Amino acid sequence: MSQKYPNIAIFLSTDEYPSPFDIQLLYDTGIDHVIYYGKVTQDNCKQLILDAMFPRDPEGILHTIFWIGGTDADSVIKIAEIAKKTMFKPFIISTIVDPQGGYTTAAGLV
């Protein structure tokens, strides 16, 4: 391994199965590993977020991202809000919120 910290994306989805589109996109952007959790809800997401925050030091956390997606847009937004409230310096994980691909598609059109 050429770098100290591999780039990891933790994909939290409201859906049971991951979107192949999202996973391929993550790998194509330089992510080394994608860890997928399906059927994520506002009731079970906080522990996943906390568990992702602490295995790495502040330098390593820079090589970790959350990708929060799924077809239930309202739940995706609530999970993202919980993630934002849960994280604190220096353990803030960069987060991409993309319910049903709507945000990235809209950004691409602008």
C-alpha positions as CSV (number, residue, x, y, z in Angstrom):
1,M,0.0,0.0,0.0
2,S,1.5,3.3,-1.1
3,Q,-0.3,5.5,1.3
4,K,-0.7,5.3,5.1
5,Y,-4.5,5.5,4.9
6,P,-6.6,3.9,2.2
7,N,-9.5,6.0,1.1
8,I,-12.7,4.5,2.5
9,A,-16.3,5.4,1.6
10,I,-19.0,4.3,4.1
11,F,-22.2,4.1,2.1
12,L,-25.3,4.4,4.2
13,S,-28.4,3.7,2.3
14,T,-32.1,3.6,3.1
15,D,-32.4,0.8,0.5
16,E,-31.7,-2.9,1.1
17,Y,-29.3,-3.2,-1.8
18,P,-26.6,-0.7,-2.9
19,S,-26.9,1.2,-6.1
20,P,-24.3,-0.2,-8.5
21,F,-24.1,3.3,-10.1
22,D,-23.1,4.8,-6.8
23,I,-20.5,2.2,-5.9
24,Q,-18.9,2.4,-9.4
25,L,-18.9,6.2,-9.1
26,L,-17.1,6.0,-5.7
27,Y,-14.4,3.6,-7.0
28,D,-13.9,5.7,-10.2
29,T,-13.2,8.8,-8.0
30,G,-10.3,7.1,-6.3
31,I,-11.9,5.4,-3.3
32,D,-10.0,2.2,-2.3
33,H,-12.8,0.5,-0.4
34,V,-16.6,0.9,-0.2
35,I,-18.3,-0.3,3.0
36,Y,-22.1,-0.7,2.4
37,Y,-24.8,-0.6,5.0
38,G,-28.4,-1.1,3.8
39,K,-31.8,-0.5,5.4
40,V,-30.3,2.4,7.4
41,T,-32.8,4.5,9.3
42,Q,-32.8,7.5,11.6
43,D,-33.1,5.0,14.4
44,N,-30.1,2.9,13.6
45,C,-27.7,5.4,11.9
46,K,-26.1,7.1,14.9
47,Q,-24.2,4.0,16.1
48,L,-22.8,3.5,12.6
49,I,-21.7,7.1,12.4
50,L,-20.0,6.9,15.8
51,D,-18.3,3.6,14.9
52,A,-16.9,5.2,11.8
53,M,-15.5,8.3,13.6
54,F,-13.0,6.9,16.0
55,P,-10.9,4.1,14.4
56,R,-8.7,6.7,12.7
57,D,-6.8,9.7,14.0
58,P,-7.5,13.2,12.7
59,E,-5.2,12.7,9.7
60,G,-6.8,9.4,8.8
61,I,-10.3,10.7,9.1
62,L,-9.5,12.9,6.1
63,H,-9.4,9.7,4.0
64,T,-12.9,8.6,5.1
65,I,-16.2,9.8,3.6
66,F,-19.9,9.1,4.2
67,W,-22.1,8.6,1.1
68,I,-25.7,8.8,2.3
69,G,-28.3,7.8,-0.3
70,G,-31.3,5.7,-1.1
71,T,-34.7,6.1,-2.6
72,D,-36.4,7.4,0.5
73,A,-35.4,11.1,0.2
74,D,-36.9,12.2,3.5
75,S,-35.1,9.6,5.5
76,V,-31.8,10.3,3.6
77,I,-32.1,14.0,4.7
78,K,-32.9,13.0,8.3
79,I,-29.9,10.6,8.4
80,A,-27.6,13.4,7.1
81,E,-28.9,15.7,9.8
82,I,-28.2,13.1,12.5
83,A,-24.7,12.7,11.0
84,K,-24.0,16.4,11.2
85,K,-25.2,16.6,14.8
86,T,-23.2,13.6,15.8
87,M,-19.8,14.6,14.4
88,F,-17.4,17.0,16.2
89,K,-13.9,18.3,15.6
90,P,-11.5,16.8,14.8
91,F,-13.7,13.8,13.9
92,I,-15.7,15.3,11.2
93,I,-16.2,13.0,8.2
94,S,-16.8,14.5,4.8
95,T,-20.3,13.7,3.8
96,I,-22.1,13.4,0.4
97,V,-25.9,13.4,0.6
98,D,-27.5,12.1,-2.6
99,P,-31.1,10.8,-2.3
100,Q,-31.9,8.7,-5.4
101,G,-29.1,10.4,-7.3
102,G,-31.1,13.7,-7.3
103,Y,-28.5,16.0,-5.9
104,T,-25.5,14.9,-8.1
105,T,-27.7,14.9,-11.2
106,A,-28.9,18.4,-10.4
107,A,-25.4,19.6,-9.8
108,G,-24.3,18.1,-13.1
109,L,-27.0,20.1,-14.9
110,V,-25.9,23.4,-13.5
